[in-house]
Amino acid sequence: MVRYTKKYINSMTVLVLCLSWFLAACDQKETTGLYSSEINTQQTMNWVLDPHADLIWDSSGFVVTAQGVQNLAPSTDEEWDAVRNAAASIVEAGNLLIMPHHAQGRDAWIGHSRGLQFTGMELLKAAENRDAQALFDLGGQLYINCQSCHNQYLSLAAQERLN
């Protein structure tokens, strides 16, 4: 019969606990290490989301000048493809903004990002259907999505800078 000393049992307990902690840490790294972002939230907005939102807004509505009325809606397959691509990028920008390093557990932020995804999917349908009126209407919805997030988070960031 093997007899274990109290010191041996305590050492084994500590070893098992350390090993469990190490394996849990490795597992955590495994699940969160599937993606990384090399750019911050502001850069994501400026470099990924904004150019595509601008393309949507620049592709709908009318401009009235002394020379007449200019319809901004896409008129060629290439222009509609550019709108489709921008819409798909807006959907995926919503996914990027839900990543933990952007959302940081903020439920409202996630809600705004989901709204962006929903509007992007509707924009995608409008582009595929070559529906200029839906593109115009959804461009307004996209603006509302962006403004509601900016009203909450840009003003919050400005307040934090003042404090």
matplotlib code that plots the C-alpha trace (Angstrom):
import matplotlib.pyplot as plt

x = [0.0, 1.3, 1.1, 1.2, 2.4, 0.5, 3.2, 3.0, -0.8, -0.6, 2.0, -0.1, -3.1, -1.2, 0.1, -3.3, -4.7, -1.9, -2.3, -6.1, -5.5, -2.9, -5.2, -8.1, -5.9, -4.8, -8.4, -9.3, -6.5, -7.6, -11.1, -10.3, -7.2, -9.2, -9.2, -7.3, -7.7, -4.7, -6.8, -8.8, -12.5, -12.0, -9.8, -12.4, -15.1, -12.9, -11.3, -13.8, -17.3, -17.3, -16.1, -18.8, -21.5, -20.4, -20.7, -24.3, -25.2, -23.5, -25.5, -29.0, -31.1, -30.9, -28.8, -30.5, -28.3, -28.9, -28.2, -31.0, -31.7, -29.1, -30.3, -27.5, -29.0, -26.7, -27.4, -24.9, -24.2, -20.8, -22.4, -25.0, -22.2, -20.3, -23.4, -23.8, -20.2, -20.5, -23.7, -21.9, -19.0, -21.4, -22.9, -19.4, -18.4, -21.3, -19.7, -16.3, -17.8, -19.4, -15.9, -15.1, -12.3, -14.8, -18.0, -16.3, -19.5, -21.7, -25.1, -26.3, -23.1, -24.0, -27.6, -26.3, -24.0, -26.9, -28.9, -26.1, -26.0, -29.8, -29.7, -26.8, -28.7, -31.6, -29.2, -27.8, -31.3, -32.0, -28.8, -29.6, -33.1, -31.7, -34.3, -33.3, -36.1, -35.3, -31.6, -32.6, -34.9, -32.3, -29.6, -31.7, -32.0, -28.2, -27.8, -30.2, -28.3, -25.0, -26.3, -28.0, -24.7, -22.7, -25.1, -24.5, -20.9, -19.2, -20.8, -19.7, -16.2, -16.1, -17.4, -14.7, -12.0, -13.3, -13.1]
y = [0.0, 3.4, 6.2, 9.8, 12.5, 15.7, 17.7, 15.5, 15.8, 19.6, 19.8, 17.6, 19.8, 22.9, 21.3, 20.2, 23.7, 25.3, 22.8, 23.4, 27.2, 26.8, 24.7, 27.1, 30.0, 28.1, 27.3, 31.0, 32.1, 29.5, 30.9, 34.6, 34.2, 33.3, 36.9, 40.1, 43.7, 45.9, 49.1, 50.8, 51.8, 55.2, 53.9, 51.2, 53.9, 56.2, 53.7, 50.8, 52.1, 55.8, 55.4, 52.8, 54.9, 57.9, 55.8, 54.9, 58.6, 59.8, 57.3, 58.5, 61.5, 64.6, 67.7, 70.8, 73.4, 76.2, 73.7, 71.5, 68.4, 65.6, 62.2, 60.6, 57.1, 54.5, 54.1, 51.4, 47.9, 49.0, 51.7, 49.3, 46.8, 49.5, 50.1, 46.4, 46.1, 49.1, 47.6, 44.2, 46.1, 47.9, 44.6, 43.3, 46.6, 45.9, 42.5, 44.1, 46.6, 43.8, 42.3, 42.6, 45.1, 47.5, 46.7, 46.2, 44.7, 47.7, 46.4, 49.6, 49.6, 46.1, 47.2, 50.0, 47.6, 45.2, 48.0, 48.8, 45.2, 45.1, 48.4, 47.0, 43.9, 45.9, 48.1, 44.9, 43.9, 47.4, 47.2, 43.7, 44.9, 48.1, 50.0, 53.6, 54.7, 52.0, 53.0, 56.6, 55.6, 53.2, 55.9, 57.9, 54.9, 54.4, 58.1, 57.6, 54.5, 56.4, 59.5, 57.6, 55.8, 59.0, 60.9, 58.3, 57.5, 60.6, 62.8, 60.3, 60.3, 64.1, 64.2, 61.8, 63.9, 67.0, 65.2]
z = [0.0, -1.0, 1.5, 0.5, 2.8, 3.4, 1.7, -1.4, -1.6, -1.3, -4.0, -6.3, -5.6, -6.5, -9.6, -10.8, -10.1, -12.1, -14.9, -15.0, -15.1, -17.8, -20.0, -19.5, -20.5, -23.6, -24.5, -24.0, -26.3, -28.8, -29.0, -28.9, -31.1, -34.2, -35.3, -34.6, -35.7, -36.5, -36.7, -34.0, -34.0, -35.4, -38.3, -39.0, -39.3, -41.4, -43.7, -43.9, -43.2, -44.3, -47.9, -48.5, -46.8, -48.9, -52.1, -51.1, -50.4, -53.5, -55.6, -54.7, -54.9, -57.2, -57.6, -58.9, -60.6, -63.0, -65.7, -64.6, -62.5, -62.2, -61.1, -58.9, -59.2, -60.8, -64.5, -65.6, -64.5, -63.2, -61.0, -59.6, -58.9, -57.0, -54.9, -54.3, -53.2, -50.9, -49.4, -48.8, -47.2, -44.9, -43.8, -43.0, -41.3, -38.9, -38.2, -37.5, -35.1, -33.1, -32.4, -28.7, -29.1, -30.7, -28.8, -25.4, -23.9, -24.9, -25.7, -27.4, -29.6, -30.7, -31.4, -33.6, -35.4, -36.0, -37.4, -39.7, -40.8, -41.4, -43.4, -45.4, -46.3, -47.5, -49.5, -51.0, -52.1, -53.6, -55.6, -56.9, -57.9, -59.4, -57.3, -57.2, -54.9, -52.3, -52.6, -51.8, -48.9, -47.4, -47.8, -45.3, -43.0, -43.2, -42.2, -39.2, -38.2, -38.3, -36.5, -33.7, -32.9, -33.3, -31.0, -28.3, -28.6, -30.1, -27.5, -24.8, -26.2, -26.2, -22.6, -21.5, -23.2, -21.3, -17.9]

ax = plt.figure().add_subplot(projection="3d")
ax.plot(x, y, z, "-o")
ax.set_aspect("equal")
plt.show()
